[in-house]
Amino acid sequence: MEKRGSVYIMASGRNGTLYTGVTSDLVKRAYQHRTDAIAGFTSRYDCKILVWFEVHDRIDTAILREKRIKEWRRGWKLGLIEAENPEWEDLFPALI
């Protein structure tokens, strides 16, 4: 059976720095970003707010979607977030 996957966007704040990622365990990965458990882009730019995510039945389709979103212009990513989360609320608490 194929693993499920999630594509997600973390932000430093409304209209702040964005990070797009993919994972097979969204709760664990978002927690790692929030707590700076792994040094890297999100810890350096303080991207701790989960503002958008999308669940896929297969990890390979999630990876493909992530690659496509990473190629998008910033305005398109902002539109994606605001279409589902216009207040830029942190979606992490609803996951746990």
Secondary structure, DSSP 8 states (H G I E B T S, - for coil): ----EEEEEEESSTTS-EEEEEES-HHHHHHHHHTT-S-SHHHHTT--EEEEEEEESSHHHHHHHHHHHHHS-HHHHHHHHHHH-TT----HHHH-
